[in-house]
């Protein structure tokens, strides 16, 4: 059975967010799919230069466990 509870402060589908892990900014990602629960499918749109930037590629899509990350809305969202 799929968990569908909407998380407090959950990112919204089709919006772009700066994603942070353990206080470090990683990338800007668009939320491609999210319909509740703990996971969302994201697509990387911009990589923040850091020690981890070689791990990611622009256009890369994957499922992300939301509880481990912080999301900050990117200003150019429509």
N, C-alpha and C positions, 0 to 999 in steps of 0.2 A: 504494500500500500504506500502510495506516494505522500510525503509530508507536504502540505500546502499552506501552512501558516505563513502569513506575511510578516517578515522581520521588521522590527521597529527601525526606522531610518533606512529601509531597504532601497537600493538603487532602482531607478525606473527604466523600463525597457525603452530603447531607442535614444537614450541620453548618454552623454559622454562624461566620464569621471576620471580624475587623477586617482590612481590606486596606490595605497601606501601599505607597507608591511613592516612591522617592528620599527616604526618611526622613519622608515626610508621610502622615499617616493620611487616607484618602479616604472610606471607607464600611464598613459592616458588610454582608456578603453571604453568602447561603446558596448552597452548592454544589449545583446542580441535577443536573448530569451530570458524571461524571468516570470514565473507564474506562482510564486510562493515557495516556501521551503528554504533550504540552506544553500542551494546552488543556483548559479546563473551562468549562461553561456556568454562569453565576452569576445570582443575582437579588438586587438591592439591597434591603436591609431597613431601613437607617438611613444617613443621610448625615452625616458629620462636618463641622461648620462649618469652612470653610477658603476660601482664594482660589479653589478649584476646585469648590465645592459647587454652582454653577449648571450644571455640566456633566452632573450626574446627577439622576435622579428615583427616588424610592422605587417599587419594583415593576419597574423597568427590568431586562431580561434581555439578556445578551450573552455571547459567548465571550471568554475572557480568556487571554492567553498567560502561563502561570504563572511562567515564569522571570524575568519583569520585576518581580514583586511579592513582598512578604513577607506572610505570613498569621499572625495571632494569634487563637487560638480564643477565642470569646466565652464567658464563664462560664455563661450561661444555657442552654447546649446540654444536651440530655437524653441 
